[in-house]
Amino acid sequence: MLTTIAFFPWVALREPLIVGPLRLIPYERKHAPADGPHVTQADIDGVLRAYAVRKSVLVKAATLMEIGAWQLGQNADDDTRRQLFRARELVAFTALAERQLFRGHFDYCNFDTYAFVIQNYQPSNGGTFSFTTRHRDGDASRMWRSEEFAFVMPLHVESKATMKLDERLLEALLKADEADKLPYEAIVEFDRANTDSENVPTHIEIVLTKSAFEYFFDISQNVNEFVGELRKVVPDRDVATKFAGPLAQRWTKARPKATRPLEAWAREFCDVRGGAAHGKSRSGARFVWSEEAHLAFTSILFPLLIRQRLANEGFLAIDERDALELALIEDYLMHDPFAARPRDGEHEHPWSKVYSYNVLGEIMRRGIEREMQKIDWNHLPSEQDPNGRTGREQ
């Protein structure tokens, strides 16, 4: 009888993590998780022996996954597989939502970092396995032994990736999915638009990302619908606070009828998407941003919208930082993240400065104001000099 394990081969986990029905378990070759009620360490090692970081360098650390009543080594029926694959999408999305851009390459991840495998094997013979590939006229299955073959980590995946998840967000996603309140298709499209794979051109990522927004808002491709929905979820700013940065005038000139930068961006994004989907020009003087800049911006905006939706439906308490970043999201539009470079003597990327000074700075300012409001200015202690005179008497 075939038994099953489920795992993320390219990303490691430092400590076991339980979130709702989901259990993420660290794997270390020959050591962890040790024998369990339905699986042996030797069998897990046998299955993972088919996965290599580089030529002849086998994976030493990975992450195993269980869900609900299903445990490693038990047979996974179709419903269990569906649950596991859905959970994988949410785990990967949570990691993407935590990702910080333009801050060096540390802790960076992409969707392909969270490649996921549900592998059948024969007990005491984990090194023998089969896999299925798609054909245009169906599919094909092949049988291999790990001594003869290895799946090699893609070059665009960090070789020492470690899971970094917002547990609160993951729990909220799982609860919303259980309640059938999750825009799951939107998350899938967003995940697929963030692989970093050379096999997925940027114009395809643009189409996938726009599709994610359409699923999220439940709208058609119509640009006015998109603009209207964005207006509902990102309130307009006070006129006195608008808008400083190298691209402020370019957005106004490019889309003179737009009433705010977010609308100008949305209309350009839909224009770029139309070119990508219909074989039209996606570059030229009418565009303020490149495809890559649009994708970078949406990788910040879309997770914030998911957090807000979860908060509105009672699955998540959105924190002040995320609420502020969404409210101030248009400040990112004032800079081209790929053209802009720090000036002499500066080492911070313009988008990092937007986050540091606008979002974190505003949190600090609000915190100071709250503390100041607690002070009773009419009953402050007087300062005294060594002779006992008060500061007012001196």
URVEN-V238875 format. One record per residue. N is the residue number from 1. PSI is psi in degrees with one decimal (999 if undefined). D_LAST is the distance of its C-alpha to the last C-alpha in Angstrom with 1 decimal. Layout:
N:PSI:D_LAST
N:PSI:D_LAST
//
This chain:
1:134.7:91.8
2:141.6:88.9
3:174.9:85.4
4:142.8:82.1
5:156.5:78.7
6:136.6:76.0
7:156.7:73.4
8:105.0:71.1
9:-22.9:72.6
10:0.4:69.9
11:134.7:66.6
12:162.8:65.5
13:133.0:63.4
14:-41.7:61.3
15:150.7:61.3
16:144.9:63.6
17:124.1:62.2
18:120.5:63.4
19:109.0:62.5
20:-129.5:64.5
21:-1.7:68.2
22:134.6:67.6
23:118.2:67.5
24:128.2:66.7
25:125.8:67.8
26:140.0:67.2
27:133.0:70.3
28:124.7:70.7
29:129.1:74.2
30:-4.0:76.0
31:-44.4:73.0
32:142.8:71.5
33:8.3:71.9
34:178.1:74.8
35:140.8:77.8
36:-175.8:77.3
37:-24.9:79.6
38:0.1:81.4
39:151.0:80.7
40:155.1:80.7
41:-37.8:78.5
42:-39.3:81.6
43:-39.2:82.5
44:-44.5:79.0
45:-39.7:79.1
46:-42.6:82.6
47:-47.6:81.4
48:-13.5:78.3
49:-13.1:80.4
50:5.0:81.5
51:128.3:78.0
52:140.9:76.8
53:-45.0:73.6
54:178.6:75.6
55:119.5:79.2
56:9.9:80.2
57:100.4:76.6
58:154.0:76.7
59:128.6:73.8
60:-25.5:72.2
61:140.4:69.5
62:-169.0:69.7
63:127.2:68.8
64:155.9:71.3
65:137.5:71.1
66:158.8:72.4
67:138.2:72.2
68:-133.0:72.9
69:-11.0:75.8
70:132.9:77.1
71:158.2:76.6
72:134.8:77.4
73:-13.1:81.1
74:158.0:82.3
75:134.9:84.4
76:111.6:82.3
77:179.6:84.1
78:-40.0:83.6
79:-39.6:80.9
80:-42.3:78.9
81:-41.5:79.2
82:-44.7:77.9
83:-42.5:74.9
84:-44.6:74.2
85:-37.8:74.4
86:-42.5:72.2
87:-38.1:69.6
88:-43.3:69.8
89:-39.2:68.9
90:-38.5:65.8
91:-47.7:64.7
92:-42.5:65.1
93:-40.4:63.3
94:-40.5:60.3
95:-42.1:60.2
96:-36.5:60.4
97:-24.8:57.6
98:-10.7:55.3
99:138.1:56.3
100:128.2:53.6
101:153.5:55.0
102:37.3:54.1
103:39.1:52.1
104:-177.2:54.7
105:4.3:57.7
106:136.4:56.1
107:17.0:56.9
108:146.7:59.0
109:164.7:61.9
110:176.4:64.7
111:-34.8:67.2
112:-18.4:69.8
113:-29.7:67.5
114:35.8:68.3
115:142.4:72.1
116:138.4:73.6
117:132.0:77.0
118:109.2:79.0
119:122.6:81.7
120:149.1:84.8
121:164.9:86.4
122:127.5:89.0
123:140.0:87.7
124:8.8:88.3
125:46.5:89.0
126:-16.5:85.6
127:-6.3:86.4
128:128.3:89.0
129:162.2:87.7
130:155.3:88.7
131:156.4:86.8
132:136.6:87.6
133:151.8:87.1
134:144.0:87.5
135:156.3:90.6
136:-26.7:91.1
137:22.6:94.2
138:-127.9:92.5
139:172.8:91.2
140:138.6:92.3
141:144.1:91.7
142:150.4:91.8
143:133.1:91.9
144:166.4:90.2
145:145.2:89.3
146:-22.5:85.9
147:-20.6:87.7
148:-13.7:89.2
149:148.8:86.4
150:140.6:82.6
151:123.8:80.2
152:136.8:77.8
153:131.4:74.1
154:150.7:73.7
155:-25.2:71.9
156:7.0:69.2
157:133.6:68.1
158:129.6:65.5
159:-17.3:67.4
160:42.2:64.6
161:140.0:63.4
162:136.8:61.6
163:129.3:61.2
164:106.5:57.7
165:147.1:57.8
166:103.6:55.5
167:-36.8:57.0
168:-42.1:55.6
169:-44.7:57.2
170:-42.6:60.5
171:-41.1:60.6
172:-40.8:60.0
173:-44.4:62.8
174:-41.2:65.2
175:-43.3:64.5
176:-37.3:64.9
177:-42.1:68.2
178:-34.4:69.5
179:3.5:68.8
180:38.1:70.5
181:11.0:67.3
182:132.3:66.7
183:69.5:67.6
184:-43.6:69.4
185:-35.2:71.5
186:-41.8:68.4
187:-41.6:67.0
188:-45.7:70.3
189:-41.8:70.4
190:-45.0:66.8
191:-46.9:67.6
192:-20.1:70.7
193:2.2:68.8
194:42.0:66.5
195:-29.4:69.0
196:8.2:68.3
197:138.3:72.1
198:-16.2:73.9
199:-6.2:76.6
200:97.6:74.5
201:157.2:73.9
202:-32.8:70.7
203:-27.9:72.6
204:-38.6:73.9
205:-36.9:70.4
206:-46.9:69.4
207:-45.1:72.3
208:-40.5:71.4
209:-43.8:67.7
210:-38.1:68.6
211:-37.5:71.0
212:-44.1:68.2
213:-38.4:66.3
214:-42.4:69.5
215:-42.5:70.1
216:-47.5:66.4
217:-8.7:66.4
218:56.6:70.1
219:171.1:70.9
220:-167.8:73.5
221:-5.7:73.1
222:128.9:72.2
223:-35.4:69.0
224:-35.3:68.0
225:-42.8:68.1
226:-47.7:65.9
227:-43.5:63.3
228:-42.2:63.4
229:-39.2:62.7
230:-38.3:59.8
231:-36.0:58.2
232:-35.3:58.4
233:-17.0:56.7
234:94.3:54.1
235:148.3:52.2
236:153.2:51.6
237:156.6:48.2
238:134.7:46.0
239:-33.1:47.2
240:-19.1:43.7
241:-2.9:43.6
242:155.7:47.0
243:126.8:47.9
244:141.0:47.0
245:163.5:49.1
246:-26.9:52.1
247:5.2:54.7
248:-49.0:53.2
249:-32.0:55.4
250:-40.5:58.4
251:-41.0:58.5
252:-42.3:58.3
253:-39.2:61.1
254:-37.3:63.2
255:71.3:63.0
256:-21.8:62.1
257:-10.3:63.1
258:138.7:60.8
259:-8.8:57.8
260:160.7:55.5
261:-36.6:55.6
262:-37.1:56.9
263:-42.0:59.9
264:-43.7:60.6
265:-46.6:60.5
266:-40.5:62.7
267:-38.8:65.3
268:-41.1:65.4
269:-42.9:65.7
270:-34.3:68.6
271:-45.0:70.1
272:-42.9:69.9
273:-40.1:71.3
274:-40.5:74.2
275:-39.3:75.1
276:-39.4:75.0
277:-24.7:77.2
278:16.1:79.7
279:30.9:80.1
280:172.1:78.1
281:137.0:75.7
282:15.7:72.3
283:164.7:70.8
284:179.7:70.5
285:-25.4:68.3
286:-11.2:67.8
287:131.9:65.9
288:-39.4:62.3
289:156.9:62.3
290:168.0:64.9
291:-41.4:66.5
292:-39.0:64.3
293:-41.3:61.1
294:-42.6:62.3
295:-37.3:63.1
296:-43.0:59.7
297:-44.4:58.0
298:-26.6:60.3
299:-16.6:59.7
300:-46.0:56.1
301:-47.8:56.8
302:-47.5:59.7
303:-33.6:58.2
304:-37.4:55.2
305:-38.2:57.7
306:-44.8:59.4
307:-44.2:56.2
308:-43.0:55.4
309:-45.0:59.0
310:-38.2:58.7
311:-43.1:55.5
312:-30.0:57.0
313:6.6:59.9
314:13.0:57.9
315:-14.6:58.8
316:139.4:55.4
317:104.1:51.7
318:136.2:50.6
319:165.7:47.3
320:-36.7:44.5
321:-48.5:45.2
322:-39.6:48.8
323:-41.4:48.1
324:-41.0:45.6
325:-38.7:48.0
326:-42.5:50.8
327:-31.3:48.6
328:18.2:47.6
329:-28.9:51.0
330:-18.9:51.7
331:-28.8:49.1
332:-30.3:51.6
333:-15.1:54.1
334:-3.4:52.1
335:138.2:53.1
336:113.8:56.5
337:-18.9:56.0
338:-25.9:58.8
339:-32.9:58.3
340:137.2:54.6
341:144.1:53.3
342:141.2:49.8
343:169.9:48.7
344:132.6:48.2
345:-6.3:45.4
346:148.1:45.5
347:6.0:47.4
348:131.9:47.0
349:146.2:49.8
350:-37.9:49.0
351:-33.2:50.0
352:-36.2:47.8
353:-38.3:44.9
354:-46.5:45.8
355:-46.1:45.6
356:-47.8:42.4
357:-37.3:40.3
358:-50.6:41.8
359:-62.6:42.8
360:-36.0:40.6
361:-41.4:37.7
362:-37.7:38.1
363:-42.3:38.3
364:-43.4:34.9
365:-41.6:33.4
366:-38.7:34.8
367:-42.1:33.6
368:-42.1:30.0
369:-41.3:30.3
370:-40.9:31.7
371:-38.4:28.9
372:-35.9:26.3
373:-20.2:28.3
374:-15.8:28.0
375:131.6:24.2
376:96.4:23.1
377:-16.6:20.1
378:-8.4:19.5
379:40.7:19.1
380:141.2:16.9
381:141.5:15.1
382:143.9:11.3
383:145.9:9.9
384:147.2:8.8
385:174.7:8.4
386:-22.1:11.5
387:4.4:10.4
388:-1.6:10.2
389:143.5:6.6
390:163.0:6.5
391:-32.6:5.4
392:-32.4:5.6
393:-28.5:3.8
394:999:0.0
//
